[in-house]
Amino acid sequence: MSLRFSLAKAAGAVSTWGLRHVARRPAANLPGKIALAIDPSLLDELRGKCAQGSVITVGTNGKTSTNNLLADAFEAAGRTIICNRTGANLAAGISSALLQQPTAQWGVFECDELWLAHVLPRLRSNYVLLLNLFRDQLDRCGEIDRIQTSIAGALAASPDTVLVYNADDPLCARIADEVPNRTVAYGLDESMGLAQNTVTDAQMCQKCDGMVRYHYRQYGQLGDYFCDQCDFARPTLDFAGRDITITPAGVTMEICGPAGCESVHTPQPTPYAAYNLVAAYALCREVGISTADFQRAQDAFNPRNGRLQRYRLGGRDVLLNLAKNPTGFNQNLKIVEADQGPKMVAFFINDQVADGHDISWIWDIDFEELAGQPGTVVFAGGSRAHDLAVRLKYAGIEAAVIENIEDAFSRLGALVAAGTLPADAAVYAIANYTALPPVHAALNAMEAAEPAVAPAPTPAPIAEAAGASAAPTSCHPERSAEGAEPKDPATSEPSATPASLASEESPEPPVIIAHMLPDLLNLYGDGGNVRILEQRLRWRGIPVEVRRIQHGEAVDFSQVDLVFMGGGPDREQKLASEQLLAMRDELAVYVEGDGPLLAICGGYQILGRQWLWGDELVPGLGLIDMETRRPGTSADRLIDNMVLESPLATHPVVGYENHAGRTYLGEGVEGFGRVVSSCGHGNNDDDRVEGARYKNVVGTYSHGPLLSKKPEVADWLLACALERRAERTGTPAADLAPLDDSAELAANASMVKRLS
Ligand code: GLN
């Protein structure tokens, strides 16, 4: 035992004692962090504390639940364990657990995807259980393939580790394909018949330039898939779940493995619980835990850690759950929607480091499904409550911004008093990573106070202050500048509400929006821009048709009034580039004819002469005189919030950048704006110019989505589209009536305030 290790161990012990007894705080991370600072190879030494070895659970969704269930199953089988049960899953959390808990037979750890590369080669675990990979915290990870590479590298560095993986996920299957380790595939061998969501990850084949197709898809990119061009397909399942039934009492299925088929059950009634069930079962069978012990652990599983936790408060059923990415959120919405009764739903989105600073992904959640459910009252909370309220608004859901869950309950009391909701309306609280603990603590406190009658609720105002922003009358910024000054939101006339402007039918020809390649360029919530453009027309009673031009499909740009291209990962962007290059001439005619085009990040890069994919030079469309270079590796990305000044906007523009490429504009090409915040870079590391403008084309690195906090730019694009429609169809040009943009402006103001 080295002196360094002894010192690290002592520091871990002292800090654990101090945190627990003096600061009265949990000691899940800090002791490990201090000890690792003293001895970076700490885990090598601590490995010996798990006499028979260890298991590591990784994956985007379901880590904590699955790992805790595994821990219970190990214990039910009479095995002693060391486990990071609270979900502290970086090297510091795993080290803390190893330092604090007594020597045991097994280590059962959950580990963050990007930290596996540090942890696994040191622990040399017997098994890695890989659950799934979804877009999550892309501001930390860049693009999903970076996580894949990192996990594959970790496994290659620990070649004796067995990889037990979800073969229904093409992203996990690709890792299994590449590593030298022994692998065990599990999956669900029949369709659960679920309604599908709009955006899924990994639509492009993992091996070639083909697209992934499905015999059936469960949710996200999970399912029975195959490539339309090569032999990439779901591998043969070593553990296959069949005869799956999902009822309110839970999920039951038969799992067929090497030793035969057995029936298992989990009391959690969700499709993702079905995946966690087959994952944990496969791992348990591999390590020799009997099905009886496994089932006993399942039946008793009730971690009360805020994940799918039920309460009974004041005569109401309350359900709390974590959701931190579009796939998780969509699954939660399915639970909420299944309850047809009156209910209050409170969403909480924070943007701290552990959540990811970028919350553009909330636009990839299908909140639209919740709109129109009768007797549903929705609230938006968390540090990005205003952004959430905007997202919900464009889904057709009016959500007041709340301070915290207590505020939601007091507003619920007012709604009950007013007769809007019955006293026993169900409550759903869904929160992302750092937003969850305060909600969890508050609900636990309320539960502890039961059965005492809750204090009479104080009625609170629900509506936010109204405001409106001026709608431009022309797509030419110089003309709008000559026109009326933008109205002060506080003093402007009350504008028409979405409902009063909507018209059921109209004889006008629709405005045609072409959303280019949403199956390839869809990674950063950019599709939200299209929803915003579409809704802002609908709210004004202007008919609109969105054409989603998928990979391999053609489009006639002469019949289009607005073109949109989003951002995407490098591989997908390259395939998109190739397809767009084949349409280059028609697109050039469209642009030269003043057709409006909004292109974000990867889509923006494609507009230039060329861009770099790794070292490979990819020809661009050459619609704007610019090019994109790539000085660093994929780790060297420009990732941050940014505030811009733009001639197209009277208020500051707030965006979020996440790109490896650096764009340089040609002589005389105007930027979309200038970065005025201390954070954020824009086009490159040098000139603080952000994006580009040419005719009615806007290219920008701003995710967010851009238009969610910039209705003015949305309306500028729409004004251009209306002029084009008038010319194209020979119908009179329509005006854009002002809309109530108070929610968008509040979201903008709250971010500008934070970033300046
Ligand atoms: N793949 C491109 C890059 O990293 C674009 C990324 C994006 O669209 N966010 O530069």
Residues whose N, C-alpha, C, O or C-beta is under 5 A from the ligand:
A	BS01	LIG	G567 G568 P569 D570 Q573 I600 C601 G602 N658 H659 A660 G661
